[in-house]
Amino acid sequence: MAFELPKLQYDFNALEPHIDARTMEIHHGKHHQAYTTNLNNAIAGTELEGKTIEEILKNISNAPMVVRNNGGGFWNHNMFWEIMSPNGGAEPAGELLEAITRDFGTFAAFREKFTAAATTRFGSGWAWLCVHPGGKLEVCSTPNQDNPLMDVDSRGCGAAPILCLDVWEHAYYLNYQNRRPDYINAFYNVVNWAEVAKRYAKSK
């Protein structure tokens, strides 16, 4: 079966004022749809057709660049929508907070490191919080539409991603123009920490 653009679990305007409705509409309906369509076209009639997106990404070094770019774009955005919520923000709790405190010292220290990864990513890309086997957390970033699941040199942490932030300009330019740091700070107001915690529990 062909990959499909997932439906959002909230309205386009639900993340305002932090992420505006017009950006969400274009980002989801145009950019993410394009990655989905292009991925399906790129794998049609090949040995990759019928594989899960995770199977494709874990062996992406053997695939054409068009599959790497659009497969990453498809998967990354699927995760991005899910780790945001109109009821997000604040801080994580429970086991996830304990792990963050253990590996970064404080939640504030984690946030500073994640912010730095997103701010200093040159050009387009993503910031990630990943969990290694055993539960150790690590912050990293990747260029373009690469992600930690890929078997390529730019995969960042090389571990299971549980939080991501899109720092392509199309994710924020309508509202924030060139003020990427303002967009990054606003993102923390919509992080769905309950979803991130679920991913942590499953991945460690």
For each residue, the residues with C-beta under 8 A, 3 or more apart:
1: 50
2: 40
3: 36 39 40 53 74
4: 36
5: 28 32 33 36
6: 78 81
7:
8: 11 12 24 28 81
9: 81 82 85
10: 14 15 85 86
11: 8 14 21
12: 8 21 22 24 25 28
13: 16 20 21 24
14: 10 11 86
15: 10 18 19 24 84 86 190
16: 13 19 20 21
17: 20 186
18: 15 186 187 189 190
19: 15 16 23 24 84 172 175 186 187 190
20: 13 16 17 23 24 174 175
21: 11 12 13 16 24 25
22: 12 25 26 174
23: 19 20 26 27 170 171 172 173 174 175
24: 8 12 13 15 19 20 21 27 28
25: 12 21 22 28 29 30
26: 22 23 29 30 31 170 174
27: 23 24 30 31 32 77 166 170 171
28: 5 8 12 24 25 31 32 33 77 81
29: 25 26 32 33
30: 25 26 27 33 34
31: 26 27 28 34 35 73 77 170
32: 5 27 28 29 35 36 73 74 77
33: 5 28 29 30 36 37
34: 30 31 37 38 73
35: 31 32 38 39 69 70 73 74 77 145
36: 3 4 5 32 33 39 40 70 74
37: 33 34 40 41
38: 34 35 41 42 66 69 70
39: 3 35 36 42 43 67 70 71 73 74
40: 2 3 36 37 43 44
41: 37 38 44
42: 38 39 46 64 66 67 70
43: 39 40 46 48 49 51 56 67
44: 40 41 49
45: 49
46: 42 43 49
47:
48: 43 51 56 63 67
49: 43 44 45 46
50: 1
51: 43 48 55 56
52: 55 56
53: 3 56 57 71 74 75 78
54: 57 58 75 149
55: 51 52 58 59
56: 43 48 51 52 53 59 60 63 67 71
57: 53 54 60 71 72 75 147 149 150
58: 54 55 149 150 151
59: 55 56 62 63 151
60: 56 57 63 67 68 71 72 150 151 152
61: 150 151 152
62: 59
63: 48 56 59 60 67 68 71
64: 42 67 68
65: 68 69
66: 38 42 69 70
67: 39 42 43 48 56 60 63 64 70 71
68: 60 63 64 65 71 72 145 146 150 152
69: 35 38 65 66 72 73 144 145
70: 35 36 38 39 42 66 67 73 74 145
71: 39 53 56 57 60 63 67 68 74 75 145
72: 57 60 68 69 75 76 144 145 146 147 150
73: 31 32 34 35 39 69 70 76 77 145
74: 3 32 35 36 39 53 70 71 77 78
75: 53 54 57 71 72 78 79 147 149
76: 72 73 79 80 126 145 147 164 166
77: 27 28 31 32 35 73 74 80 81 166
78: 6 53 74 75 81 82
79: 75 76 82 83 161 164
80: 76 77 83 84 164 165 166
81: 6 8 9 28 77 78 84
82: 9 78 79 192 195
83: 79 80 162 163 164 191 192 195 196 199
84: 15 19 80 81 88 187 190 191 192
85: 9 10 88 190 191 192 194 195
86: 10 14 15 190
87: 192
88: 84 85 189 190 191 192 193
89: 188 189 190 191
90: 193
91: 97 107 193
92: 96 97 100 107 193 196 197
93: 96 97 193 197
94: 97 98 197
95: 98 99 197 200 201
96: 92 93 99 100 193 196 197 200 201
97: 91 92 93 94 100 101 107
98: 94 95 101 102
99: 95 96 102 103 131 135 136 137 200 204
100: 92 96 97 103 104 107 110 137
101: 97 98 104 105 106 107
102: 98 99
103: 99 100 110 136 137 138
104: 100 101 107 109 110 113 137
105: 101 109 110
106: 101 109 110
107: 91 92 97 100 101 104 110 111
108: 111 112
109: 104 105 106 112 113
110: 100 103 104 105 106 107 113 114 129 137 139
111: 107 108 114 115 188
112: 108 109 115 116
113: 104 109 110 116 117 139
114: 110 111 117 118 127 129 139 163 165
115: 111 112 118 119 181 184 185
116: 112 113 119 120
117: 113 114 120 121 127 128 139 140 141
118: 114 115 121 127 141 165 167 180 184
119: 115 116 180 181 184
120: 116 117 141
121: 117 118 124 125 126 127 141 142 143 167
122: 125 143
123: 143 144
124: 121 143 144 167 168 169
125: 121 122 141 142 143 144 146 167 168
126: 76 121 141 142 145 146 147 164 165 166 167
127: 114 117 118 121 139 140 141 164 165 167
128: 117 139 140 141 142 147 148 156 157 161 163 164 165
129: 110 114 137 138 139 161 162 163 164 196
130: 137 138 139 140 148 156 157 158 159 160 161 162
131: 99 135 136 137 138 159 160 162 199 200 203 204
132: 135 136 137 138 157 159 160
133: 159 204
134: 204
135: 99 131 132 200 204
136: 99 103 131 132
137: 99 100 103 104 110 129 130 131 132 200
138: 103 129 130 131 132 157 159
139: 110 113 114 117 127 128 129 130 157
140: 117 127 128 130 148 156 157
141: 117 118 120 121 125 126 127 128 156
142: 121 125 126 128 146 147 148 154 155 156
143: 121 122 123 124 125 146 154
144: 69 72 123 124 125
145: 35 68 69 70 71 72 73 76 126
146: 68 72 125 126 142 143 150 152 154 155 156
147: 57 72 75 76 126 128 142 150 155 156 161 164
148: 128 130 140 142 155 156 157 158 159 160 161
149: 54 57 58 75 155 160 161
150: 57 58 60 61 68 72 146 147 154 155
151: 58 59 60 61 155
152: 60 61 68 146 155
153:
154: 142 143 146 150
155: 142 146 147 148 149 150 151 152 158
156: 128 130 140 141 142 146 147 148
157: 128 130 132 138 139 140 148 161
158: 130 148 155
159: 130 131 132 133 138 148
160: 130 131 132 148 149 199 203
161: 79 128 129 130 147 148 149 157 164
162: 83 129 130 131 196 199 200 203
163: 83 114 128 129 191 196 199
164: 76 79 80 83 126 127 128 129 147 161
165: 80 114 118 126 127 128 184 187
166: 27 76 77 80 126 171
167: 118 121 124 125 126 127 171 172 180 183 184
168: 124 125 171
169: 124 172 173
170: 23 26 27 31 173
171: 23 27 166 167 168 183
172: 19 23 167 169 175 176 180 183
173: 23 169 170 176 177 178
174: 20 22 23 26
175: 19 20 23 172 183
176: 172 173 179 180 182 183 186
177: 173
178: 173
179: 176 182 183
180: 118 119 167 172 176 183 184
181: 115 119 184 185
182: 176 179 185 186
183: 167 171 172 175 176 179 180 186 187
184: 115 118 119 165 167 180 181 187 188
185: 115 181 182 188
186: 17 18 19 176 182 183 189 190
187: 18 19 84 165 183 184 190 191
188: 89 111 184 185 191
189: 18 88 89 186
190: 15 18 19 84 85 86 88 89 186 187
191: 83 84 85 88 89 163 187 188 196
192: 82 83 84 85 87 88 195 196
193: 88 90 91 92 93 96 196 197
194: 85 197 198
195: 82 83 85 192 198 199
196: 83 92 96 129 162 163 191 192 193 199 200
197: 92 93 94 95 96 193 194 200 201
198: 194 195 201 202
199: 83 131 160 162 163 195 196 202 203
200: 95 96 99 131 135 137 162 196 197 203 204
201: 95 96 197 198 204
202: 198 199
203: 131 160 162 199 200
204: 99 131 133 134 135 200 201
